[in-house]
Structures are given as structure tokens and as C-alpha cells.
Amino acid sequence: MKPILSTEEVRRLEDIIEREGTSKAELMEHAGEFVAAVAQEYDPKEVVVLTGFGNNGGDGWVAADILQQRGAHVTVATPVGPSEVPSALARHVARRTSGRDVEVVVGPSRDELADLLSGADLVIDAILGTGFHGQLRPPFSIWIPTLNETATRVISVDVPSGLDSETGVVEDCCVRADKTATMIAPKIGLYSADAPQYVGELVCGELYDKLDEVIDDVDHAAEIVEAADLVEFLEPLPATVNKYSRGSVLVVAGSARYPGAAMMAAKAAARAGAGYVAVAAPDACANLIRMALPSVPVIAIPSDSRGSFGAAARQVVCETAKKYDCVLCGPGMTTASGCMQVVSGLLELDVPLILDADALNC
């Protein structure tokens, strides 16, 4: 599983890595190298790097230096001169980079920035990092909308500027990235709230070659299960396998108003590997489900005047449920009185039962 960390967990992990012998200055160099490598996948000729006041901007300065050395023409836009950058680490790399062939533009106006961006085939957003939250302040409240108005491809460093890396919330405006190159581990905010519409493709640079040895030394805000994590749980099928040995599922779902919920639930059960799937649905929508799912048996259950399970449904559903290995109940069934009786009846049976959607409401 892939660990997803909070911003505080990332800070603790960086401290651990530093105690193991890799300084934060080295991590900044590695981060800049990773951003430059991601940028080079687009083979850019004209690159604009937008930097801020902190270490996120330092990553951008390092990337700018590397890309310039590798043949691109790079311009760095910075709100203050390289010697005035507040972060000591970022100030060091800013001075170093500005002393080479990289062009530096300090405090551009909106029009100057728009002209600069219009001539670029790639923009690197290294304005705001994981420490940002709240509303944007000038000049970034001007820079970011100006960037979003261009059609230029954008790579954001660590997080798109304007995004809260802890909550995924955008309070004002945010860079719309084509790709986000995050560092060490993905942050929980990159998957939350508003983030998916701004992050673009997410790639992660681990930066530290022994990351697997130390990442479990901090808590994980979340983990993502990937396909490779599941392989060991999938046993080979015996030659004698058949639909009954693969297990049977009864889907108790649907209504005249929401027949599609029953259809999707039945399809999902079949795709998950169940050998025999049937649907018990109100007779008001049973024929519609039959036409949509010709390979799935549909059992018509007495319905009420609104097309939900009726007063006689409980007995029929419960007698049917005893014939199946497990029952899924709830999607699209509504909360009519007959539905409540169906749910309470199933709860009294000794049958493996999954309750979802309106069954939970019932």
C-alpha cells in the first residue's frame, strides 16, 4: 500500500531523514533534480519558474539551474531579489542560480508576467508549498489567476499553489496543474476536497534512497491500496470451479424511482467474482432491470403504490435470501415502510448481510 501523509507527518519524516545523515539542503537539491527530470519529459525550450518566499521556491530555483544547464532557456520570476529570499536554504540556491545564466525577473507586474508566460512552453509553479493555508496575498493573488489564464503546460512543485495540503481546500484561487511533482510522499490534501480538479497527474519523488526503512517511523494519514497489494489474496481457481462454488449473491435493491442502483450493484457483484448473482426488486421495476441485465435472474417482489417494496415484500425477500451465500440490501430501495420491514427481516436471518445506502437509512 502507498502511504499518504499529513503535512506534519512529512515534517517529522524529514527530521528523521536528517538524523540519518541527509540534510534538508540535500533534500532540496534532490527535489529540484526530480522536478527538472519531470519537466524534461516535455522537452521544453522556454521555461518560466515562478518562485515564492520559502523552501518550495528553493526547489524551483534548483530546477531552474538544472534545466538551464541542460539546454532550455529558463526565466525565474521571483517576488524579491535572490538575496532577499527569507528562507536561508532557498536564499542560498537562489543566489547560486542567479549567478549563472538563468534570467531573473523580480516583482513583475501582471502585464509583464502575462507576457513572460505567453512565451513559455512550460511553467513550473514553485510559489507556495505545504505550509500554505488560507487566502492568497499579493503578489500571488495576482500571479496565480494570470497563470491560469494562459494555455501553457504547468508543473506544480509539491502541491499546486493555493491548495491547502492538509485539507485539500481552496479558499481563493489555485494553480491548475497538468502535473504535480510531490516530494517524499503524497500529502493527504492532494486527494481531498477541491484537490482533484487542480492536481492533474500526481507523481512522487522519494528523494531518499532508504525511504522504505524510515517511512513507517511516522504515522500515516491514509494509505492507498494498489492492484499489486491484492495479488497475494487471489487464489488460483481450481479446474472444477463453477458458478455455484464461486458463491451466490442476492441483491435486494431498487425501486421504480431508482432502478439503476440495483443494476449497478448486481454488475459490481458479478465483476467482483461472484458465481451466481440475482436481484430481488419491486415488481414495478423488475422488467426494466431484466432488460438491462439479461444474464441476471430478477425476482419480482410485491411493491407499494409508489414502486418501492410493499407490505408483502418482507416474507418473500426473507424466504428467498435463505437460498444465497450472502445478501446485499439497500441501493435505491427508498425508505418506505415496506423497505423498513424488509431490512428488519433480513437482520433477523442468519445470512451474511451487507447493508448500504437506503438500508442504512431504514
C-alpha positions, 0 to 999 in steps of 0.5 A: 500500500502507498502511504499518504501523509499529513503535512506534519507527518512529512515534517517529522519524516524529514527530521528523521531523514536528517538524523540519518545523515541527509540534510534538508539542503540535500533534500532540496537539491534532490527535489529540484533534480526530480522536478527538472527530470519531470519537466524534461519529459516535455522537452521544453525550450522556454521555461518560466519558474515562478518562485515564492518566499520559502523552501518550495521556491528553493526547489524551483530555483534548483530546477531552474539551474538544472534545466538551464544547464541542460539546454532550455532557456529558463526565466525565474520570476521571483517576488524579491531579489535572490538575496532577499529570499527569507528562507536561508536554504532557498536564499542560498540556491537562489543566489547560486542560480542567479549567478549563472545564466538563468534570467531573473525577473523580480516583482513583475507586474501582471502585464509583464508576467502575462507576457513572460508566460505567453512565451513559455512552453512550460511553467513550473509553479514553485510559489507556495508549498505545504505550509500554505493555508488560507487566502492568497496575498499579493503578489500571488493573488495576482500571479496565480489567476494570470497563470491560469489564464494562459494555455501553457503546460504547468508543473506544480512543485509539491502541491499546486499553489493555493491548495491547502495540503492538509485539507485539500481546500481552496479558499481563493484561487489555485494553480491548475496543474497538468502535473504535480511533482510531490516530494517524499510522499503524497500529502493527504490534501492532494486527494481531498476536497477541491484537490482533484480538479487542480492536481492533474497527474500526481507523481512522487519523488522519494528523494531518499534512497532508504525511504522504505526503512524510515517511512513507517517511523511516522504515522500515516494519514491514509494509505492507498491500496494498489492492484499489486497489494491484492495479488497475494489474496487471489487464489488460483481457481481450481479446474472444477470451479463453477458458478455455484462454488464461486458463491451466490449473491442476492441483491435486494435493491431498487425501486421504480424511482431508482432502478439503476442502483440495483443494476449497478450493484448486481454488475459490481457483484458479478465483476467482483467474482461472484458465481451466481448473482440475482436481484430481488426488486419491486415488481414495478421495476423488475422488467426494466432491470431484466432488460438491462441485465439479461444474464441476471435472474430478477425476482419480482417482489410485491411493491407499494403504490409508489414502486418501492417494496410493499407490505408483502415484500418482507416474507418473500425477500426473507424466504428467498435470501435463505437460498444465497451465500450472502445478501446485499440490501439497500441501493435505491430501495427508498425508505418506505415502510415496506423497505423498513420491514424488509431490512428488519427481516433480513437482520433477523436471518442468519445470512451474511448481510451487507447493508448500504445506502437506503438500508442504512437509512431504514 
